[in-house]
Amino acid sequence: MSAAGSALGPADLRAAAARIAPHVVRTPLLPGPRTAHGTSLLLKAEHLQAGGSFKTRGAANAVLALGAERVVTGSSGNHGIALARLARTLGIRLTVVLAAGAAPAKAAAIRALGARTLSVGGGVAEREERARALAAETGAAFVPSSDHPLVVAGQGTVGAEILADAPATETVYVPTGGGGLLAGICLAAAHHPVRVVGVEPATTPRYARSLAAGHPVRLPPSTTVADGLRGQYPGVVPYPIVRDRVDDLIAVGDAEILAAAATLRRYGIDAEPSGAVALAGALRAGRRERAVAVVSGGNTPARLGALGSVRTAGHLVHSADRLTRTAGSLAGP
């Protein structure tokens, strides 16, 4: 398959990698559990990324390329945290719109970093509508969590690193919410024989439903332990990229997600439920293959609680930067 029809290509991923390099770390591939067939999985350690998740990549690519002084976004938490860290560093005024059910600890972390938050009723769809309208009203740049070419290109650097560090990989399992990470990895794999498999929470299979219908489908608000993957519909930018390149989509239930998170903890990886979804999918598939599962985030309540307990946002930034240095040391030179 190819990413035909997409305006994005390999050059965009290379430009994104160069642009964001000062603000992100090249996260390592860590040894993971064995599948039912006894083959060992590798784990792309985005829980060690600056800001605690892969979201920093797309956020950095967008704000640096746009050069905006004011930014508005809608976020379940990790994208808002990523943007808030960048906004503090770059002197950008940021407003983050949160949907009902957003994790309070993530909202607190965003505010501790100096950003303004607004809450709206309803789900992710209502959140995005309010954020887009607020950006238009105030003249700010709107930087969504997934549905933007610059965001998708930034997230695609995850896939580029996986294929550079482990070129014999046969399958990459990708947690899928709005689809920015899945689309980015599809772009990175456009000319590579690797299988790309998106993994969605069973309560929010928006990409599986949309691909089956042949067009984007909007689902009602839902609940899942994977709070970062509650998107109700595929993004306009990610959808055609995913449609033209993804090899499979897997749905996993909350019990499987929590079991995968527990497995990660046994390997010394403290991932949030959203960050364990790809591993849950890989374990459910149980294939005999050389596979990588993306551990997309590590902003657990314990970590966010520790960060939120510090007195100043400066201490919060220092703690996040210390995590970045740890990831850098694991990744090696």
Secondary structure as UniProt FT lines:
FT   TURN            4..5
FT   HELIX           10..20
FT   HELIX           21..23
FT   STRAND          29..34
FT   TURN            36..37
FT   STRAND          40..45
FT   HELIX           46..48
FT   HELIX           50..52
FT   HELIX           55..66
FT   STRAND          70..74
FT   HELIX           78..90
FT   STRAND          93..99
FT   TURN            100..101
FT   HELIX           104..112
FT   TURN            113..114
FT   STRAND          116..120
FT   HELIX           124..138
FT   STRAND          141..142
FT   HELIX           149..165
FT   TURN            167..168
FT   STRAND          171..175
FT   HELIX           180..188
FT   TURN            189..191
FT   STRAND          195..201
FT   TURN            202..203
FT   HELIX           206..213
FT   HELIX           227..229
FT   TURN            236..237
FT   HELIX           238..245
FT   STRAND          248..252
FT   HELIX           254..266
FT   TURN            267..268
FT   HELIX           273..285
FT   STRAND          291..295
FT   HELIX           301..308
FT   HELIX           313..331
//
